[in-house]
Amino acid sequence: MSDLTGIPCIFMRGGTSRGPYFKAADLPVDIATRDRVLLAAMGSPDVRQIDGLGGADTLTSKVAIVSKSSRPGVDLDYLFAQVDIKRAIVDTAPSCGNMLAGVAPFAVETGLAKATGDETRLMIFNVNTESRIEAVIQTPGGRMRYTGDARIDGVPGTAAPIILNFMDVVGSVSGKMLPTGKLRDVIDGLELTAIDVAMPMILMRAADFGLTGIEDRAHFDANKALFVRVEKIRLEAGRRMGFGDVADKVIPKVGLLSPPRTPQGTITSRYLTPHALHNAHAVTGAVCVATACALEGSIAHELARPEAVNPRTIWIEHPSGEVDVRLETRGHGADMDVVAGTLRTARPIMRGDVLVPAALWPR
């Protein structure tokens, strides 16, 4: 008899992130117990996450929890959890659009949903943000297909395309596109736009921090003073956005913006998670930045290459390349409604049981 207990999961790459995907029914119902189990599964708190599945990086310390949905017109419920590496914190306030890319494939693989032909459309309810996302996956012959010609920057090789169409994204956490009621706020002498579309963010000019806007992760890692100043601004912005003390929260995220460098690009973004630079760009963050590009008077609109057509494709340049968002808007200003689509890929890496101390979850 072992003093460890096994919990079924599939370890998957979703977009430019990865982590274990669980059925909600296989995890504790009690939230405090569930969080202890997830911390143990990922090996946190420990900077190496040596005793768990975590990859010692915010992009690889993520968890997806999936269940069948009882909501009308919805197939699946998805709860995202960001497992802190250094602290015993499991944050379910934000969502993750990259991990979202693996939800529909996971559901088909585990019997939570059925393939409906060569292409399967599943409606997902994001529990974190109370929004709907339609996932379009490739299922020829009624089976998941992971190989294909789709390429996303930040992931080597190609794979089958997964289309994510985001709905109900305005006011994802705060209930408002502009939680402070302003297009621009001034904090610590710097202008910023506090916006909540798919992901609450504060958007600032990279140049206001003495940056070109194209710096890589090594540059950011070495610039400790930058993160100290950004965090001071983020804490005050979080308070003004109605989130209270965000010291132990990953929202609002931070975007340091600059004009595009390529002929195709709309804007350049350095996305902070918030205490490290994302090697690519979060999908929900991309939806937020793209919307801000269409919001007249915002910091993003000021820096972006304008695109007058609607719907339009917003190309966001990031450290690993570009991410595209197909943006359709209705209305203007803070009352603008948004539907956003993006292409991602995913693939299962391993399936089995993750082992955690049985004492954490007596059954």
NUVO-905044 format. One line per field, with one value per residue: residue in one letter; x negated, y negated, z negated of N, C-alpha, C in turn; residue number from 0. Coordinates in pm, whole numbers. Each point is the difference from the previous one (the first is absolute). Layout:
% residues N
residuo	c(A ...);
nc1	c(X ...);
nc2	c(Y ...);
nc3	c(Z ...);
cac1	c(X ...);
cac2	c(Y ...);
cac3	c(Z ...);
cc1	c(X ...);
cc2	c(Y ...);
cc3	c(Z ...);
num	c(NUM ...);
***
This chain:
% residues 363
residuo	c(M S D L T G I P C I F M R G G T S R G P Y F K A A D L P V D I A T R D R V L L A A M G S P D V R Q I D G L G G A D T L T S K V A I V S K S S R P G V D L D Y L F A Q V D I K R A I V D T A P S C G N M L A G V A P F A V E T G L A K A T G D E T R L M I F N V N T E S R I E A V I Q T P G G R M R Y T G D A R I D G V P G T A A P I I L N F M D V V G S V S G K M L P T G K L R D V I D G L E L T A I D V A M P M I L M R A A D F G L T G I E D R A H F D A N K A L F V R V E K I R L E A G R R M G F G D V A D K V I P K V G L L S P P R T P Q G T I T S R Y L T P H A L H N A H A V T G A V C V A T A C A L E G S I A H E L A R P E A V N P R T I W I E H P S G E V D V R L E T R G H G A D M D V V A G T L R T A R P I M R G D V L V P A A L W P R);
nc1	c(-85 15 -86 2 66 55 -20 98 -85 8 -128 37 -40 32 -2 -42 98 -17 63 37 78 90 70 95 65 -122 43 -56 118 -52 13 -2 74 83 -11 13 98 48 -22 45 104 -5 -13 105 -58 -65 -108 -37 96 -108 99 17 113 -12 -11 21 117 40 -63 -74 64 70 127 56 117 46 122 95 64 65 -83 112 -9 -43 -113 -92 -33 -70 -72 -62 -114 -46 -94 -9 -116 -13 133 58 9 130 -21 130 -56 -117 4 -6 -14 -127 14 78 -108 -39 95 31 -129 -26 104 -44 -124 67 70 -53 -49 86 -82 24 -114 -32 96 -48 119 -72 108 -95 36 -62 -18 -128 36 68 -80 51 -51 12 -21 -78 19 -110 109 -88 108 34 -125 -60 -25 -125 -25 -77 47 79 -44 -44 -29 -117 42 -94 -27 80 128 101 73 3 125 -31 131 -54 93 86 -94 91 -88 -105 -57 -17 42 -116 12 44 -63 -94 70 -130 -21 -38 -87 -34 -101 -54 80 53 28 121 33 97 -12 125 -69 67 -79 15 -26 -124 27 -131 -56 -62 15 113 -47 -26 107 -59 31 -124 -17 -96 23 -114 37 123 -48 -85 120 -58 -64 3 -19 -93 -35 -4 -53 -71 -15 -34 -62 -41 -39 -47 -46 -46 -43 -9 -128 -4 -54 -76 -59 102 32 36 112 -7 0 -121 32 -126 56 -17 -36 68 -73 96 -4 8 -89 81 -61 -92 1 -38 43 26 -44 -21 -60 32 -89 118 -44 133 128 64 87 41 -128 -15 106 -54 -124 52 82 -105 -52 121 -49 66 -119 -10 -86 69 114 -60 -42 124 -30 70 113 49 -33 120 -30 -96 -121 -16 -116 -18 -102 -62 -63 101 57 114 105 92 77 101 11 118 25 81 34 -5 -125 32 91 -120 61 -49 -31 -79 -72 -54 -114 20 -91 11 -55 51 -62 86 46 68 -62 31 -111 87 -52 32 -88 -31 42 33 2);
nc2	c(120 -83 -91 37 -101 73 -103 50 -12 -96 19 -126 -24 -119 -26 -108 67 52 114 50 81 -43 112 -90 106 -11 -122 -41 12 25 -132 -11 111 -45 -117 63 66 -112 -60 110 0 -133 37 -72 -94 -20 -75 123 -2 35 -20 -60 -28 -99 -97 -48 -19 -126 16 66 -93 62 -14 97 -45 116 -38 93 -78 -55 -92 -67 81 58 41 -93 26 -112 52 -117 61 -116 96 -74 -43 -123 -18 33 -47 26 -65 -11 -116 23 -14 101 -82 10 14 -102 -14 50 -87 -42 1 -56 -79 -9 -19 -72 -23 -117 18 -4 61 -101 48 -41 -82 -22 -53 -49 -24 -85 27 -118 87 -17 -14 115 53 -10 116 -21 130 -16 132 61 65 17 57 -113 -26 -35 -108 32 79 -94 -101 -9 -123 6 -128 49 73 95 4 92 -31 76 -79 -83 -24 -112 0 -113 26 -96 -59 -92 -56 73 -92 -120 56 -66 -58 -111 86 -87 26 22 -71 -98 65 -72 87 -50 -95 123 -25 51 108 -5 120 43 67 107 -104 -26 -116 -38 -93 8 -117 85 -101 2 123 -81 65 79 101 24 -37 92 128 27 -93 52 124 -68 -44 24 -113 52 123 -58 -78 101 72 -107 -16 129 -11 -121 45 108 -87 -82 117 -11 37 -112 71 -30 -22 79 -90 72 -53 -114 54 -1 -98 18 -107 29 -89 47 112 90 15 127 -31 17 77 -47 120 -45 127 -66 107 -95 104 34 -4 -1 124 8 44 -33 100 19 -9 85 67 -15 29 102 24 -14 75 55 -23 -92 -58 132 45 115 -68 -69 121 45 85 -104 62 -49 115 57 128 4 15 18 -44 80 -83 116 41 83 -117 55 -60 66 -108 81 -131 25 -128 -28 -121 -94 -32 -37 -36 3 78 117 49 87 26 115 26 119 69 133 68 121 -4 15 124 -16 39 -119 27 -7 -58 123 -45 -51 119 14 123);
nc3	c(0 102 -43 128 55 97 81 76 100 89 17 23 125 -50 131 -66 -61 -121 -25 -118 70 -86 -21 -7 50 54 -29 -112 -61 -119 10 -131 -6 93 -60 -116 59 54 -116 -59 82 -18 -130 -34 -76 112 4 -31 -90 -68 -90 118 61 -88 89 -125 60 -1 116 -89 -71 93 -36 71 -43 49 33 10 85 -99 50 26 105 -112 55 -29 -127 0 -98 11 -31 -44 5 -110 47 -48 18 -114 125 6 112 -28 -32 59 131 85 102 -40 -132 27 77 -117 -37 122 39 -117 25 126 -42 -89 112 -36 124 99 84 84 44 122 -38 -121 -28 -99 -73 -39 -126 5 -99 31 127 -20 92 122 36 130 -18 106 -9 41 48 100 50 -63 42 -112 70 -26 103 53 71 -107 1 -127 -5 -37 105 -15 131 53 3 -40 77 -101 38 -63 -16 -48 -92 -27 72 29 -83 39 -76 53 115 17 120 -57 -79 39 111 24 110 -82 -75 -103 -2 -107 47 16 128 -23 70 -90 54 7 89 -38 -25 -130 60 -25 90 19 24 80 84 -72 28 103 48 91 -83 40 -127 -24 -32 59 86 6 6 78 37 -116 24 122 -47 -74 102 88 -97 -29 132 15 -115 37 119 -62 -90 95 45 -132 16 -70 -99 106 -119 -37 92 107 -48 70 123 50 82 40 55 131 92 106 14 25 134 -43 -92 -105 -91 -81 -58 -117 -14 -113 -67 -88 -58 122 98 60 26 -2 -5 -111 26 -126 -31 100 -45 -121 39 70 -102 -82 97 -20 -121 67 -10 26 -90 10 2 -95 -40 22 97 38 -27 112 57 11 -30 -90 53 -130 47 -105 10 -23 -110 25 32 46 -54 69 -2 36 18 -56 26 -101 44 -95 -28 -123 90 52 88 -39 119 -60 108 -35 60 -53 -65 -6 -101 -19 -116 -102 -19 -115 -112 -53 -66 -100 -108 -39 -87 120 37 -127 55);
cac1	c(85 -83 49 28 125 -9 111 -13 -12 -77 -95 16 -33 109 -62 -140 -8 25 28 95 143 74 145 36 48 -114 -67 82 101 -41 -99 -128 -61 -39 -120 -115 -30 -61 -135 -83 -13 -91 -130 -12 -92 -141 -38 -25 115 -69 77 131 10 -27 -122 -79 28 144 71 10 53 141 89 135 98 104 117 118 73 146 52 63 -81 -142 -41 -103 -46 -146 -57 -146 -70 -142 -65 -119 -120 -75 89 109 117 65 79 102 62 -14 12 -114 47 -84 47 134 -12 -1 120 84 -65 4 136 22 -86 46 141 87 70 -12 -28 125 -31 -139 -28 90 13 43 12 -65 24 -116 51 -76 45 143 16 7 -96 22 -122 18 -112 -1 32 35 33 43 -114 -81 -120 -93 -99 54 -89 13 -119 12 -130 -23 7 -68 73 137 101 136 50 111 52 71 80 31 121 27 -132 -10 22 -14 -7 56 132 -8 -117 -91 38 -17 88 -79 -85 -138 -28 -140 -49 -144 -44 8 132 31 139 45 105 37 62 -57 -98 -26 -137 -39 -80 -86 -102 -133 -95 7 -90 -132 -13 37 119 -33 -95 33 19 -125 -10 97 -44 -112 43 81 62 119 111 38 83 125 85 57 110 102 75 94 98 91 93 92 86 99 -46 -57 -144 -34 -139 -5 80 -70 72 -5 -125 -63 -49 -86 31 -76 47 -43 -130 11 104 129 37 88 -56 -96 38 -74 106 -54 94 -56 -133 -98 43 48 -88 78 107 123 108 96 -67 0 135 10 -82 62 116 -50 -44 118 67 -56 -39 -80 -144 -24 46 -100 -123 27 23 146 66 135 104 61 -105 -139 -99 -101 -123 -73 -137 -45 -140 -21 57 125 127 105 134 105 79 123 52 126 8 -120 -39 16 116 -32 8 -113 -16 -139 -40 -143 -41 -96 -19 -17 -21 -28 -138 0 119 -23 36 -99 0 -15 14 139 44 57 139 46 118);
cac2	c(-120 -119 -121 -93 27 -39 -77 6 -126 0 -110 -50 -135 -79 -122 -14 40 144 41 110 -23 90 -6 -58 106 73 -85 -30 -104 -106 -80 -1 131 4 -82 74 110 -56 -43 121 58 -82 -12 -134 -105 34 -70 100 91 126 113 4 -11 -135 -19 -111 -118 -29 54 145 29 -29 115 -13 88 4 83 -23 -116 7 -129 10 -37 13 140 25 -104 -2 -82 -8 -29 -34 46 -80 82 -26 -13 99 -73 44 -116 29 -125 -23 115 20 37 105 127 19 71 145 44 82 130 78 49 110 111 59 34 -108 -49 89 -57 -5 2 -35 -119 -3 -129 14 -127 11 -108 -27 -28 -113 -129 11 -32 115 10 112 65 79 95 92 136 86 137 3 9 -121 -10 -98 -39 -88 -102 -127 -39 -116 -43 43 147 53 89 -31 88 -26 -127 -10 -136 -43 -120 -51 -80 -47 -26 -134 1 141 13 -119 -32 -121 -10 -95 12 -125 -99 -93 54 -8 -40 -36 59 -18 -90 63 26 139 37 117 55 138 75 135 -2 -136 -41 -140 -18 -118 -14 53 -112 -71 71 0 120 -10 81 127 74 140 38 -17 -141 -26 69 -73 -135 15 -129 -12 74 -69 -115 49 58 -111 -53 105 9 -112 20 105 -61 -87 84 67 134 -1 24 101 44 145 34 -23 -105 -14 22 -124 -5 -113 -8 -88 15 123 -5 65 -60 62 -15 -107 -55 86 14 83 40 44 102 -132 -17 46 -26 115 24 -28 -90 66 -20 -94 -129 -47 -51 -128 -99 -24 -86 -133 -64 -54 -90 -134 -68 86 3 90 -65 -103 60 102 -35 6 91 -57 97 73 46 -25 86 -72 78 -44 51 38 45 119 -17 -74 68 -74 2 -51 -83 -61 -88 -71 -112 -81 -35 97 84 85 145 62 143 16 137 21 137 64 144 71 143 74 44 121 24 92 -53 -75 50 -101 64 36 -76 -126 22 128 48);
cac3	c(0 12 -64 109 72 140 57 146 72 123 3 136 42 55 51 -41 -140 -18 -136 -8 16 -87 -14 -129 -88 -54 -96 -117 12 -89 72 -72 23 142 21 -56 92 121 -36 -8 134 79 -67 -58 44 20 123 105 5 25 -51 64 146 46 77 -57 80 -11 116 -14 -134 24 -13 56 -64 102 -30 82 -47 -9 45 132 114 -32 -7 -99 -91 -10 -105 9 -126 8 -123 -26 -11 -123 -114 -3 47 123 40 102 44 145 88 89 133 57 -55 56 128 -22 -70 87 22 -124 -19 93 -41 -126 5 -47 119 115 131 77 142 30 -79 -116 -67 -139 -72 -130 -95 -82 -134 -56 52 31 142 89 109 90 47 123 4 114 -45 114 -39 -139 -91 -6 83 -56 101 102 57 -71 -75 -87 -50 -137 -3 119 90 37 -60 47 -53 -94 5 -120 20 -133 -14 -138 -58 -56 -144 -37 -146 -65 53 81 86 -63 -142 -75 58 80 107 -48 -137 -26 -124 -14 106 132 56 32 24 -75 86 -35 109 -5 -109 -48 27 6 120 -13 103 -35 1 -128 -91 62 81 141 20 66 -84 -22 -139 -74 -34 -106 -121 -59 -36 -122 -32 83 -60 -124 35 60 -104 -75 82 12 -126 -5 107 -45 -96 73 85 -86 -36 -135 -8 101 -21 15 117 127 73 146 71 47 136 35 142 88 138 68 70 130 84 -28 -140 -47 -123 -69 -139 -95 -92 -128 -49 23 -59 98 138 78 115 120 -43 -40 95 -57 4 138 25 -71 71 130 -23 -33 125 66 -94 19 -122 -87 27 113 123 30 52 102 140 8 94 2 35 -111 -92 38 -64 -78 -12 -118 1 -134 6 83 134 3 -21 70 -56 90 -90 51 -104 21 -92 -17 -135 -107 30 114 -18 68 24 43 33 18 34 -90 19 -127 13 -122 -16 -81 -79 -111 -131 -74 -136 -106 -131 -32 -116 43 43 -53 70);
cc1	c(-88 60 15 133 -12 126 -16 -12 -65 -89 -6 -69 125 -56 -146 -17 15 25 97 144 73 149 31 42 -113 -77 90 101 -37 -117 -136 -73 -48 -129 -124 -42 -70 -143 -94 -23 -102 -137 -25 27 -144 -42 -30 122 -48 83 139 -9 -36 -135 -83 13 150 80 19 39 149 81 134 90 127 114 107 78 150 64 62 -95 -150 -35 -91 -20 -151 -41 -152 -58 -147 -64 -130 -119 -64 87 112 132 50 101 98 72 -14 38 -130 51 -86 42 141 -5 5 129 87 -67 2 139 31 -79 55 149 93 81 -26 -36 126 -24 -145 -45 103 -3 56 5 -51 37 -123 49 -70 61 149 28 1 -106 38 -135 33 -124 16 19 39 24 42 -112 -79 -118 -86 -105 66 -100 7 -125 33 -138 -13 6 -70 92 142 95 136 52 114 43 78 72 52 124 13 -129 -14 33 -14 -3 74 144 2 -122 -106 33 -17 93 -71 -74 -147 -1 -147 -37 -153 -57 11 145 17 147 29 123 23 79 -74 -101 -16 -148 -18 -101 -77 -99 -132 -100 0 -86 -142 -27 33 130 -28 -101 47 6 -128 -17 93 -46 -110 42 94 73 128 118 45 92 133 93 64 121 114 85 103 107 103 103 103 97 102 -40 -60 -151 -37 -142 -14 86 -82 76 -6 -138 -49 -45 -82 -4 -92 52 -49 -132 9 110 139 52 92 -60 -101 34 -99 93 -63 105 42 -144 -111 53 44 -91 71 107 119 110 102 -59 -3 137 18 -77 63 121 -44 -50 117 73 -64 -27 -85 -148 -29 40 -99 -121 21 3 148 50 148 109 51 83 -140 -89 -105 -120 -83 -139 -46 -140 -26 57 124 116 107 134 95 102 120 61 134 10 -133 -27 23 120 -25 12 -102 23 -139 -31 -150 -28 -106 -20 -18 -39 -21 -146 -6 134 -32 50 -114 15 -26 14 146 53 62 148 47 129 40);
cc2	c(-124 -116 -113 38 -54 -71 -1 -139 28 -123 -49 -134 -63 -133 -6 30 152 29 116 -48 108 -6 -57 107 79 -80 -26 -111 -120 -77 2 133 13 -77 69 114 -54 -49 119 59 -76 -16 -138 5 49 -57 97 88 143 121 8 -19 -138 -12 -118 -127 -26 59 151 40 -31 130 -33 103 -6 91 -22 -115 28 -129 15 -47 12 147 28 -120 15 -96 6 -33 -28 38 -77 92 -14 -3 102 -67 63 -109 39 -128 -22 126 18 50 104 137 32 80 151 54 91 133 90 60 117 123 73 33 -105 -61 97 -79 9 0 -37 -125 -7 -138 21 -138 22 -121 -14 -45 -122 -134 -3 -43 128 -10 121 54 85 87 95 143 90 144 12 12 -130 8 -113 -45 -87 -106 -134 -26 -119 -34 36 150 54 86 -48 102 -31 -129 19 -147 -28 -131 -47 -89 -44 -41 -136 4 139 23 -115 -29 -123 6 -90 -5 -128 -110 -100 74 1 -40 -40 54 -12 -82 56 18 149 12 127 55 147 61 134 16 -144 -35 -148 -12 -131 -4 59 -115 -76 67 6 121 -30 72 132 82 143 30 -20 -145 -33 64 -77 -137 6 -129 -21 69 -64 -117 43 53 -109 -57 101 9 -112 14 106 -54 -86 80 79 139 7 14 113 53 150 47 -26 -95 -128 37 -133 16 -126 -8 -98 19 130 -20 57 -67 53 -37 -118 -71 99 2 88 25 56 83 2 -18 56 -32 130 16 -22 -102 83 -30 -99 -141 -59 -56 -138 -110 -35 -92 -143 -73 -65 -102 -138 -67 83 -11 88 -65 -106 59 91 -58 16 95 -37 104 70 114 -24 103 -87 90 -60 64 25 60 120 -13 -87 91 -85 18 -56 -70 -58 -82 -60 -110 -70 -21 111 92 96 148 65 150 19 146 10 147 46 144 62 144 65 43 132 14 101 -61 -83 41 -112 72 24 -82 -134 12 136 41 139);
cc3	c(0 -79 102 65 141 48 151 62 135 -3 144 19 55 45 -38 -149 -9 -147 -1 18 -80 30 -138 -100 -64 -104 -121 28 -86 61 -69 19 144 24 -57 93 125 -28 -5 138 84 -63 -58 -151 2 134 114 26 24 -40 62 151 53 68 -44 82 -10 115 -8 -141 0 -4 66 -67 84 -46 104 -60 -4 50 140 111 -20 -17 -120 -90 -18 -111 13 -136 30 -134 -16 -20 -137 -125 9 36 130 36 110 43 150 77 77 133 67 -52 51 129 -17 -59 86 35 -123 -20 92 -42 -122 -3 -56 114 114 126 84 150 22 -77 -113 -64 -140 -65 -142 -85 -88 -138 -60 38 34 143 81 110 85 46 121 16 117 -50 118 -46 -145 -101 4 96 -56 102 106 38 -73 -84 -89 -54 -148 -17 124 84 29 -62 61 -60 -99 0 -129 29 -135 4 -145 -70 -64 -149 -58 -150 -69 40 89 91 -64 -150 -80 50 90 112 -41 -147 -8 -138 -1 116 140 43 26 34 -78 72 -36 115 10 -113 -48 17 -27 114 -11 116 -50 -12 -132 -107 56 86 146 27 68 -81 -22 -149 -82 -45 -117 -131 -73 -55 -121 -35 81 -65 -130 32 59 -107 -85 74 7 -126 -12 107 -39 -99 72 88 -81 -45 -139 3 94 -16 20 117 127 91 -81 54 57 145 22 151 73 142 63 73 141 82 -32 -139 -28 -120 -56 -148 -75 -118 -127 -73 -147 -48 88 138 65 121 133 -39 -40 102 -54 -4 140 38 -64 73 135 -13 -29 124 73 -85 7 -135 -93 36 122 132 45 73 119 140 27 109 -1 23 -126 59 56 -69 -66 -16 -114 0 -145 10 90 141 -6 -39 67 -71 105 -88 73 -113 43 -104 -15 -149 -101 22 116 -37 93 19 60 24 19 29 -99 43 -138 30 -137 -2 -76 -69 -109 -129 -55 -147 -101 -134 -36 -117 39 32 -48 68 -49);
num	c(0 1 2 3 4 5 6 7 8 9 10 11 12 13 14 15 16 17 18 19 20 21 22 23 24 25 26 27 28 29 30 31 32 33 34 35 36 37 38 39 40 41 42 43 44 45 46 47 48 49 50 51 52 53 54 55 56 57 58 59 60 61 62 63 64 65 66 67 68 69 70 71 72 73 74 75 76 77 78 79 80 81 82 83 84 85 86 87 88 89 90 91 92 93 94 95 96 97 98 99 100 101 102 103 104 105 106 107 108 109 110 111 112 113 114 115 116 117 118 119 120 121 122 123 124 125 126 127 128 129 130 131 132 133 134 135 136 137 138 139 140 141 142 143 144 145 146 147 148 149 150 151 152 153 154 155 156 157 158 159 160 161 162 163 164 165 166 167 168 169 170 171 172 173 174 175 176 177 178 179 180 181 182 183 184 185 186 187 188 189 190 191 192 193 194 195 196 197 198 199 200 201 202 203 204 205 206 207 208 209 210 211 212 213 214 215 216 217 218 219 220 221 222 223 224 225 226 227 228 229 230 231 232 233 234 235 236 237 238 239 240 241 242 243 244 245 246 247 248 249 250 251 252 253 254 255 256 257 258 259 260 261 262 263 264 265 266 267 268 269 270 271 272 273 274 275 276 277 278 279 280 281 282 283 284 285 286 287 288 289 290 291 292 293 294 295 296 297 298 299 300 301 302 303 304 305 306 307 308 309 310 311 312 313 314 315 316 317 318 319 320 321 322 323 324 325 326 327 328 329 330 331 332 333 334 335 336 337 338 339 340 341 342 343 344 345 346 347 348 349 350 351 352 353 354 355 356 357 358 359 360 361 362);
***
